[in-house]
Amino acid sequence: MAFYSRVSGSVGVITLQNPPVNALSAAVRQGIVDTMHRALSEPEVKSVVICGQNGKFCGGADIREFGANMRGPPLVPMIHLIEAAEKPVVAAIEGVALGGGLELALGCHYRIAHSKARLGLPEVTLGLLPGAGGTQRLPRLIGVPAALELITTGRHATAAEALQLGIVDEVTDHSAVDAAVKFAQSVAGKSLDARRISTYPRPRSPDLAEIFEKAMKEVRRSARGAIAPVTCVQAVHASVTLPYAKGMERERELFSTLFTSGQAHALQYYFFAQRAVSRWSTPSGARWDTSKPRPVHKAAVIGLGTMGRGISVSLAQAGLSVVAVETQEKQLLEAKQAVSGMLERSAKRRGVPLADDKIKYNCSVQAVADADLVIEAVFEDMALKKTIFQQLSGICKPGTLLCTNTSGLDIDELASQTQSPELVVGMHFFAPAHVMKLLEVVYGPRSSPEALATAMEMGKKMGKVSVAVGNCRGFVGNRMLKPYLEQAFFLLEEGATPEQVDQVLEEFGFAMGVFKVSDLSGLDVGWKVRKADGLVVPGSTGKSARIRGGSRYSPLGDLLCEQGRFGQKTGRGWYQYDKPGGRVAKPDPWLHGFLEEYRARHGLVARRIDHQEMLERCLYALINEGFQILQDGIAAGPEDIDVIYVLGYGWPRHRGGPMFYAGLVGLDKVLERLEHYHQVYPDVLGLKPCSLIRKLAASSSPPIHRWREFIQKPRSQL
Ligand SMILES: CCCCCC/C=C/CC(=O)SCCNC(=O)CCNC(=O)[C@H](O)C(C)(C)COP(=O)(O)OP(=O)(O)OC[C@H]1O[C@@H](n2cnc3c(N)ncnc32)[C@H](O)[C@@H]1OP(=O)(O)O
């Protein structure tokens, strides 16, 4: 709703009230219309201020209402009512003015912002375009290039930038509402002819055609199949080719197409999923709202390789004192230099103070004795990690949380090396650790709710999205990766090339195909794990070379590693690079020959595999494992899996995540294809449909928010 009051006798103040962000729900829109009519009809009122309760102007349309039948007054006429008013209307922007919130402010005659406010049109991130005049008013106000940039990226601008661009008229460090009231008094009775943005002339400039061509090219390149950014450019284009009223019609037309699209549903689902993961729960009943995190002032990182360096940077930037330990003096010096550089570049990029003095370097593990939280980030080697955990258990003060940065090793085995296994959790960072937003926080059966809450909170402090997951091989992300990778290898055996498989996955929207990712992260990483698991059998021939434990196995990755082809770092992998460390992947005739020779050796006849099959086999094997993970209680809900895949594995956000995608395709269809492929490849376990997907499909495929009802009481796998 909206609350009306009169201030200083002549200023009508309309306050939006819809916690937490004063989103424009039906009740708020109705409230605005009613109070505007009241302000306009009261003769004593000479001007109007619109503001939001609790220091937040408005977070935009109420996204929760999108799925339902729209009730209440529509936004566009509501904003026109404000703009057409004969009394000056001033928007007092505190906190945020986003989406419909900024469009509302653009309908006002003046805008005053608090210096800490953020303004933007983030609709594109929800698969939409600004549908309440934003695509027509903003270019008229600030010009096409700036409007295009804000609308197609959806980024939030600071108040200072908004002032510079001309979006707001004044910025204050004090109360924006008080400033707006004062301002409203000063403009009472003045002509509003030049203040109605919809009456401004169409933007004109000789290079507009070039600007739009460039913008379209850029969004098509970066959108990876998302339609909203492209449609945003089309809508802004209407602002230069059509008069305002016609431009609004075009905006509405384009908005309607997006509004009902699967991509908009996926992106809106993802918006809430990313927030839902912070409300974690575990099979043992621990929950986010009943578990209190411990205070952490001092953190320590052990091992300053690539991951340890990134983690140290993240901790320092979160404001913690950090002890960074590397036992080899030469490596310590190298790490120190590298971390300083990373901090400097990051401070520059983010416009924040340098956090270099937050980190103290040491070559002795003893230096972590008084830390509140230690993150071990040495090589992925269980024996080494165990030794370190034994040491830490003796060195650290009582109550110190012991965390391991591992991408899949058993947390419980490490916990059992310590005197306080309840204080051990996994923190699976993704490389580069100071950049990537995802953190898998892994709890073992003995991790205390307090330890889990502390690690989750720590992730948040570092600006990450933390997802709590149970302990099993590979946790959620890497466990699902295994059957996906496996299918990619099998496709090569059957006749595909790495380029073909990657192309299919990139056309689907992945930032990089599976083989390019493998080259980037290093083929030797998986090889080491497979060796430790006893899967690598050098020199094996005949049928046994392609079978492990009764299931189909592809030794292709192992064979490449035996040739020293570790990917980008060696300049050769699934592709070739111009030099070791090179970044541009080029098809490698050697590899094609190698695949032909391999197929011939194993009696495999290459066939032409269509795109649909490549995509289905890779994605459905991954999705099937996701259902198994839900069934095992390793992830609490599909949202957790989807957030992990979007933030950590390059799954296209506009497809919602693998579990959402499965629902969109139809669970019965996914099940039918899995059954088909499992019939063709009975020796591939990853293609055998798991019982949860069967159960859901048999229950008429309920919507994703109801899947949890079908999961048996989850328990840890260990
Ligand atoms: C036929 C329809 C015609 C409509 C025509 C006009 C169309 C207009 C389109 C829009 O306006 S779309 C909405 C555009 N706005 C946004 O995208 C903003 C989204 N919100 C945010 O970016 C952030 O929430 C924030 C506002 C910057 C605040 O961030 P903060 O980190 O402080 O809090 P959160 O945890 O993100 O959010 C708190 C809480 O509020 C919920 N929420 C936020 N924004 C909205 C919203 N616009 N509608 C509904 N709910 C919103 C959020 O989900 C959190 O609640 P939860 O319970 O934890 O999920």
The ligand as an ORCA input file, in Angstrom:
! r2SCAN-3c Opt
* xyz 0 1
  C       2.226     -7.425    -16.820
  C       3.223     -6.848    -15.862
  C       3.533     -5.430    -16.237
  C       4.699     -4.964    -15.458
  C       5.325     -3.843    -16.215
  C       6.486     -3.253    -15.514
  C       7.566     -4.174    -15.337
  C       8.504     -3.866    -14.514
  C       9.532     -4.864    -14.362
  C      10.220     -4.806    -13.029
  O      10.239     -3.865    -12.298
  S      10.911     -6.274    -12.686
  C      11.669     -6.002    -11.138
  C      12.912     -5.224    -11.287
  N      13.586     -5.181    -10.045
  C      14.580     -5.995     -9.751
  O      15.007     -6.794    -10.548
  C      15.148     -5.870     -8.373
  C      15.293     -7.214     -7.759
  N      15.810     -7.114     -6.435
  C      17.111     -6.924     -6.163
  O      17.950     -6.747     -7.012
  C      17.496     -6.966     -4.731
  O      16.557     -7.721     -4.054
  C      17.613     -5.569     -4.077
  C      16.358     -4.752     -4.276
  C      18.821     -4.838     -4.660
  C      17.828     -5.751     -2.548
  O      18.940     -6.609     -2.351
  P      19.253     -7.189     -0.897
  O      20.510     -7.989     -1.054
  O      19.212     -6.108      0.076
  O      18.061     -8.149     -0.532
  P      17.538     -9.467     -1.247
  O      17.864    -10.638     -0.418
  O      17.942     -9.500     -2.667
  O      15.965     -9.221     -1.251
  C      15.240     -9.180     -0.015
  C      13.927     -9.854     -0.250
  O      13.157     -9.052     -1.139
  C      12.692     -9.838     -2.213
  N      12.618     -8.981     -3.409
  C      13.552     -8.158     -3.867
  N      13.122     -7.506     -4.946
  C      11.865     -7.935     -5.166
  C      10.885     -7.617     -6.141
  N      11.094     -6.715     -7.116
  N       9.715     -8.261     -6.064
  C       9.464     -9.158     -5.095
  N      10.358     -9.507     -4.136
  C      11.535     -8.884     -4.176
  C      13.738    -10.919     -2.349
  O      13.215    -12.021     -3.029
  C      14.083    -11.206     -0.916
  O      13.072    -12.019     -0.375
  P      13.307    -13.583     -0.185
  O      12.116    -14.031      0.560
  O      14.601    -13.724      0.534
  O      13.366    -14.169     -1.556
*
